[in-house]
Amino acid sequence: MNVYDFLDKTPAIGKLVVIEGTDRALAERALAVLEDRLLARAERDLNLDRMRGPELDSFKRVAEAIMAMPFLAERRVVVVRGVHDLRAAQRRELWEVAQTVPDGTTLVIEDLVPPTRKSKPEPFGQLAGKAALRIDTTATPEVRTRFIRDALTEAGATAETGAIAALSDSEEDLGALRTDLEKLMLLGRRISREDVLGETLSAGEAKAWEFAGALVGGRTKEALRIVDELFTQDPRGAAIPLLSALAGEYLAVWELTRPGGELSAKMRWRERTLKPIAAKLGERRAKAGFERAVRGFEAIVIGRADDPRMVVELLVSFAA
């Protein structure tokens, strides 16, 4: 089932749900809606278990969670995310557990691989077949266009047809695309195709800002995933955009920790996200993060650092 078919309709939700496809932003949206439909907020503390598959030593914890009885609720929900990062033996172990889900429990598995991919072991959606509700998050052109139109409507913004087409044709994931839209909406008028071509980030720049936002926001594992992705694509050139974005992010947070501090027009689109981070980090830590990122940038540019990736990973460890 296409993710928007799931969002627009109310299909039956049984014992097993597989979120598949390729886009993390859509997976987040589908999971949030699933939890809303399955459990009232007051029921979640005692009836909702969230886990990340790669962080589990074994799947005994998942087995125990699905066997627990619902408490003052009709259903228990167990969510296992990041299954696409598991090794083959781990996938087989989890699949054995998934076949034992009792009545009154829903197991949600996030396995972000294309639903038609041929591989061994098979993706969970293929293994489950019709026994599971399968939600496909693949960002097809139609899905991208719907995502853009929904984002514009939610923000009370408008865009020319050509602008929507240009955004839809980009190769960015939807998280980066949402970032571009937030920037474009600051123009305060109907977004044109020329605006899109002039203001949107390149794929590499978008990933670098995604890394900086994840790290400064405390999502270290997500930041490391992006580091690995960018260095795999460009071992020699990945460090500079990563550290540039990180310095910019820390500088913005540092500015917001000061009385009356405000961001430049170029960064104002980030203010709503960065204000709570600034309150949490405080001036001293934000300043230290900025200075480390600048020193790392300088070390790579002047050739003092032999291993750019190590510089980036050291900064990640400091931030963590």
N, C-alpha and C positions, 0 to 999 in steps of 0.2 A: 504494500500500500504506500503510495506517495505520501510524503510527510504532510502536505497540505490537505490531502483527502482525510488524513487522520485528524488534523486540526479543525477542518470544516464540519466533519461528521462526528458521530459518537459510536464507533464500532464497539462490539462486545470485547471486553478484556478478560481473558481467561487466566490460566496458570502461568503461561509463558509469553513474554514479549521480547522480541529481538529488534533493537535499533541498529540498522545497518546502513550502508551507503558510505558517503565520503566526507560530509561537511559537519564539523564540530559545532558550529553555531546552531544549525538546525537540530542536531542531536540534543543540545542543551534545551532548546525550545520544546522538543517533543517530550523529553524527560520531565520538564517542569509541568507540562500539561497532563502527562500521565499521573504524576503524583497528585495533582489537584483533583483529577477525576476519581482516583482510587481512595484517597484518604482526606478527610477534613483536617485542617491544620491542628486542631486540638487533639487529634488521634495520632499524630506522627511521632511524637517522642517515644511512644511505647510500641509502635507498630511499623516503623520504617527503619530499615538498615541500609546504609550506603557503604559500599566498599570499592576499592580499586583492585582489580584482578592482579596486576603485576606486583602489588605490595603484599600479597598473601603468600605465606610459606606453603600452605596447602589449602584445600577447599573444604576442610572440615568445618570452618567457621560458617561458610555459606550453607552447608548441609544442616548445621544446627539452627541457623537463622530461619530457614524455610520450614523446619519442623516445629518451631515454636508456635503456640496458639495465639490468635489475635486477642488483644486485651481491650475490652470495651469498644470493639469495632467489628465490622463485618469481615474485614480482610487484613492480612499482613502483607507487606511489600518489601522485597529484598532486591536491591539494585547492585549490579556488579558492572563497573565501568572499565574501559581500557582493555577489554578482552582481546582486541586486535593486536596488542603488544605481547601476548602470551606465547610461550613456546608450544610446540605440537603436543608434547606430553601433558602439559598443563591444560591445554584446550580439551584433550580427551577426558581428563579428570573432571573438569567442570561440566562437560556434557553428561557424564554419568550422573552427577548430582542433579543436573537440570531435568532429568527424566524421573525424578522422585518427588517433584513438587506436589504437595497434597492439596486437597480442596481447601479453600479459604486463604490461600497464599498465592501471590503473583511474584514470579521471578522475572526481573528485567535485566537483559544482557545487552550491553553496548558493544557491538562488534563492528567497528567502522571499516568495512571492506565492501567493495561493490557486490551487490546481491547475486550477480551472475558470474562472479569470478570462479574459475576452475582451479582448485588447489587441494592439497592434502595436508592436514585434515580439512574437511570441508568447512566453509563458513557456517556459523550457527543457524542462520536463516535457512540455508539449504538443508541442513540436518533436520531442523524442526518442521519445515514444510508448512502444511495447513494446521499443524498442531499449535502454532504460535501466531500471535499478531505480529506481523513484520512491518516495520516502519522504515521506509527507504529515504535517507537524507541526501541522496545524490543531488548535487546542484546542477540540474539540467537547465538549459536556457529558459524554459517555461518557469521553473522554480525560482531562478535568479530574478526574472522579471516580477514575479509575484512578491518576492522578498523586498525588492526595491519599492514597489508600489505600496506595500504595507508600511514600510518604514517611513515613506513620505506622508502617508495618511496619518500615522500616529503622531508625527511631528507637526502636522498642519502645513506642510510644505508642498510645492508643486514642481514639476519638471516637464520640459518639452519631451515629446516622443523620442527625438533623436538623442537626448541626454540619457533617457532610460535605456535605449538601445546600446549606447556606448558603454554604460556601466555594466549592462548585462553581458556584453561581449568580452569584457575583461577576463583575465585568467585568475584573478584574486579569489581566495576563499571568501565566504560570506562575512566572516569576522572582519577582514580587512576592508571589504566592500562597505560594511556598516560604518567603519571609521571614515572612509572617503565621503559617505553621505553626510555624516555629522559635520565635517568640514565645509562641504558645499552648502549645507543649510544655513551656515552663518552669513552667507551672502545676502540673505534677507529678501530674496525675490525669486521669481521662477527660474529654476536651474536650466541653463542652456547646454547644448552639446559642447560649445566652446569652453564653458566653465569646467565641464568634466575633463576635457582634454588638457586644460591648463592647471588644474588643481589636484587631480588624483595622484596618489602615490604609486610609484612603481611597485612591483610585487616584492622586490628585495627590501625596499624602504618600509613597506607595510609590515613585513615580517619583523624587521628590526624594531619598529615601534611596538609591535605586539610583544616581542621579547622584553623590551623595557617596561611596558605596562605590567606584564606578568611578574617580573622580578621585583619591581618597586612595590607592587601590590601584594607581595608575599607568596606568589604561586611559583615556587622555585622549580618544581618538576616540569611545569609547563615551559618555563624559561629555558631549562636545559634541553628540552625536546626541540625547541626552535634553534638553539645553538647547534645541536647535532645536525639538524636539517640544513641549515645555511652553510656550515663548514663542509658537509658532504657535497653540496653543490659547488662551493667555491672555497677550497682550503686556504687560499692565499688572500682573498679579498673580503672574507666575511666579517672579520673583526672590526674594521673601520666603521661600517654603518651600524653595527651592534653597539659599539661604545659611544658613537655619536648620539644615537637615540637614547642610550642610557644616561649620558650626561645631560641631555635636554630634558629628560623626564625628571631626574633628580633636581635640576635647576628650577623647574616649574614647581615641584613640591616645596623646595626650599623657599621660593618666593611666597608661596601661600602660607608658610608658617609665620611670616612676619606680619605685624599689625598693619592692616591696610594694604597688604600685598595683593597685587593682581597680575594676571598673566598678560603677555603681549597679545595683540590681535591674532597673530599666527597660532598661538597656543590656546586661545580662549575656549575653543571647542572641547578641551580636555578638563576644564575647570570643575565641572560637576563630578567627574570621576576622581580627580586628584585631591579635592578638599578633604574628604574623610581620611585619605592616606596621609596627607600632611598633618592632620590632627593626631594620627597614630604615631607617625615617625618622629615628629618634632624637629626643631631647627637644627640641632646638633647632628643628628643622624642623617638628615637630608643633605646638609652641607658636606659631611664626610663622604657620603655616597657620590656626590657630584665631583669632589676633589679626586677620589679614587678613579672614577671613570675618565677624568681628564688626564691624570697621570698615566693610566693604561693606554689611552689614545696616543699620548706623546711618545711613550716608550716604543710603540709599534711604528709610528711615523718616522722617528729618527733612527730606528734600527737597534735600539737598546735591548729589545725583547726578541729572543730567537724563536719563541713559540707563541704566535698570536692566540691560538686557541687556549693555551694554558693561562694567558693573561685574562681572557674573558671568563674562564671557569673559576679562576681565583676571585674575581670580582663577584661572581655568583655566590661563591662560598661565603665571602664577607657579608653580602646582603642577607644571606640565609641566617 
